[in-house]
Each structure stands twice: as C-alpha cells, then as structure tokens.
Amino acid sequence: MNTSNRFTHLSIWAGLWFAPLIWAVNMQLGQILPYADCRSQLHASAIISFVGAVFTSASGLISWWSPRRVGGGAAAQSNAHFGGIVSALSAGIFTFAMLMQGVAALVLTGCEK
C-alpha cells in the first residue's frame, strides 16, 4: 500500500476517527473552561466548541468527497462509498453535538452553581 492509498483510506474514514477525537477534547475542555469563563467573561468554551464544530464538519466533508478518488473494481468503490457516507454522517452527528455545546456555553456564563 503506497502513500497515496493510505491517504485516501485515512481521508475516507476521517469523519469517523477525527470527529469523535475533537469532540472528546472539547468535552474535556468543557469541564475546565467554565471556571475561566466565569472570571473573564471571554466565552472560551463557546469559541472552542464552534472552532471544533468547523473542524468536525471539515472532516465530514473530506470523508464525503474522498471515495471519488478510489480506483479499482466495483467492490472497492462500493466499500469506499459506504465508508465515506458512514464517516460523513458520523461527523455530522458530532458537529451537531459540538454546536449545541457552543450554544449552551453562550447561554450559560460558567458562574452557575
């Protein structure tokens, strides 16, 4: 397997690997940053959530577009197409979750206890 094939396979599954990873980092920062948001009123939690949502949606778009680059037989293209769709839909779910976390961080100041 050459570098081009590895990159293609990685890009097909990007929405299924990178989106949950970005979401997990956002969840951990969502436990830490409300204390800083309370002191500074900067809304760092919301900013990080929205930036993470951009990255997760980008990984979904990459997964959606990358099966078009797969060569080979019909079976390989069918598998790549299925993987791209599953990855893109998974990234969409994580993007929606991060958008909702960003909206919650805008509504709540971090000082509520």
N, C-alpha and C positions, 0 to 999 in steps of 0.2 A: 504494500500500500504506500503510494508516494505522498508527498506533502499536499498536493492538490486534493487528492481524495480524502485525506484526513481533515483538511479544512472544510471540505464540502460536508462531510459527515458531522463534524462539530457544529457547523452552521445550521444543519437540518435540526439538530437536537438542542440548539441554543436556548430556545424558549422553555424547554423542559428542564434544563440544567441551570442556566444563569438567572432566570426569573425567580425561582424559589430561593436561590442563594442571596440575591439582592433583597428579597422580601425578608429573609431571616435576619440579615444585617439591619434592616430597617426596624424590625421588631425589637431587636436588642437596643438599638439607639432610642426607640420609643419608650423604653424603660428608664433610660438615663437622662435624656434631654429635657423632659418636662421640668425638672428642677432648675435647669439653666434657663428655660423659657420663663419660669416664674420670676426669676431675678432680673432678667434683661428685657423681657417682652419682645424678643427678637423673632420668635416663632421658628426656631431652628428645626423643630420636629416636622413642621409643615413643609418647610423648604426641602429638607432631606427626603420626605415622602414623595413630594412632587418630582424631584430630580430622579429618584429611584423609579417612579412610575414611567418617566421618559425612557430610562434605560431598559426596563422590562418590556415596554411596548416596542422598543427598537429590537430587542432580542426576538420578540414575536414576529416582527416584520422580516427579520433575517431568516427565521425558520420558515416563514410563508413563501419567500421568494427563492430560497436555495434549492428546492427539489428540481427546479428547471435546469440546473447545471449538471444533473446526474446523467451520465451516459450509460450505455449498456442495454440489456434487454428490457422487455416489458415488465418483468417481475421486479427488477431493480428499481425501475422508475415508479412502479406502483408502491413499493415499500417506502421509497423516499418521499413520495407524495403523501402517504399516510402519516409518516413520521413528521413531516412538515406541518400538516394540519393539526395533529395532536399537540405538537410543541407550540404552535401559534395560539391555539385555544387555551392551552395551559398558561401561557404568558398573558393572555387576555384576562384570565381569572386573577392572576397575581397583580396585574396592573389595576384592575378594579379594586382589589383589596387595598393597595397602596394609595389609591386616590381617596378611598373612604378614610384611611388613616390620616391622610393630609387634611381632609375636611374636618375631621374630629380635632386635629391639632390646631386648626384655625378657630374652631368654636370654643374649645376649652383652653384656658390660659396656662394650665400647668400648676396653678395655685390651689385648685380644688382638692380638698381632702375630706 
